[in-house]
Amino acid sequence: MTIPAPLAAVLAEIGARFPDLSHDPVLAQSLLDNVTSMIADAHERYASDDGTPGIVSDRYLDPAHLATGALHAEHAQHPAGAMLAAEMLFDAYLPVFVDEVGARTTDEVLRATRALHAGVWSRFPAGAIAYTEALRQRVTTTNLDSRTQIARDLHDRVAHGVLAGLQRLDLVLLADLPTAARTEQLEAASRLLRAALTDVQDLAVSLHARVGDDRLDDALRRHVDDLFPGDDRLTITTTGVAGTLPNWKAEEALTILLEALTNRRKHAPDSTGTVTFAWSPAAVVATVHDDGPGFTPGTAGAGRLGQHTMRERAGVLGARLDVDSAPGAGTTVRLTVPRGSL
């Protein structure tokens, strides 16, 4: 498809402002399709305009526009970015559009302005609705996944540990064991029940993760002291000018990081672990690394990390989650959270 030079110039300007959008082939094609559709719609509106103001949001459930909003949500493209791109399109293309329709008089220029505005703006109610619905679905899915994981942990870890401990106590009570064997069984029961108590405490902390007025790194330090007391092989460092995140973002990010650290204790308990926070004006990058046994991504064992729930939470944040590992090479979890008031 040959793109007219004026439109190509506008698309290049938008691409320079939003490199993530222009470098993604799917989003770049979506941008081209939508801009082309907007301008065609504007031409139709100009040709049929009878001079009376029209409502441009009456097609807020247009399936094509809903699909665009869902695509942006899938790629973590906030509607505010699309609105800024639309402002750039309107400002840069209006003189071109006026010339295309041959508007000369003041009334004709006003008609052209109204038509282009309507063609552009009619997309956004549907896009915003679709984006919000996609986020709502993500939140629902994440909550269900969290409940499923908690139920699985209660059954597989807590209940199993309690049952195994009780079995050893029953053995001591019901069997005529030598003193040394009785002591051994009692000590084993104590270890199992204490481990089950630790699992319950971990679950309670994860359910009540709170950042409050703290920065994300300070909140993590506080929770690490509660979850992993005496762990002198885990260090947390901060670089850059630290700041605060919107509370809901900080809460979700904290939950992801605590899950990563809990996984370290489960699967690499003797490893040296580090958490680094790198703050910049645009984002905070939190990296959790351990030098444990690692795993092969994509295998059945990789699922033990609960990555699905972690990725869903990252998606709600509009964040990026990367997990790198290999057998014998440790594991690195990197969470990149955009800063801002949204």
Secondary structure, DSSP 8 states (H G I E B T S, - for coil): ----HHHHHHHHHHHHH-HHHHHSHHHHHHHHHHHHHHHHHHHHHHHH--SS---S-TTTT-HHHHHHHHHHHHTT--HHHHHHHHHHHHHHHHHHHHHHHT--SHHHHHHHHHHHHHHHHTTHHHHHHHHHHHHHHHHHHHHHHHHHHHHHHIIIIIIHHHHHHHHHHHHHHHS---HHHHHHHHHHHHHHHHHHHHHHHHHHHHHT---TTS-HHHHHHHHHHHHSTT-TTEEEEEES------HHHHHHHHHHHHHHHHHHHHH-TTS-EEEEEEE-SSEEEEEEEE-S----TTSGGGGGG-HHHHHHHHHHHT-EEEEEE-TTS-EEEEEEEE-S--
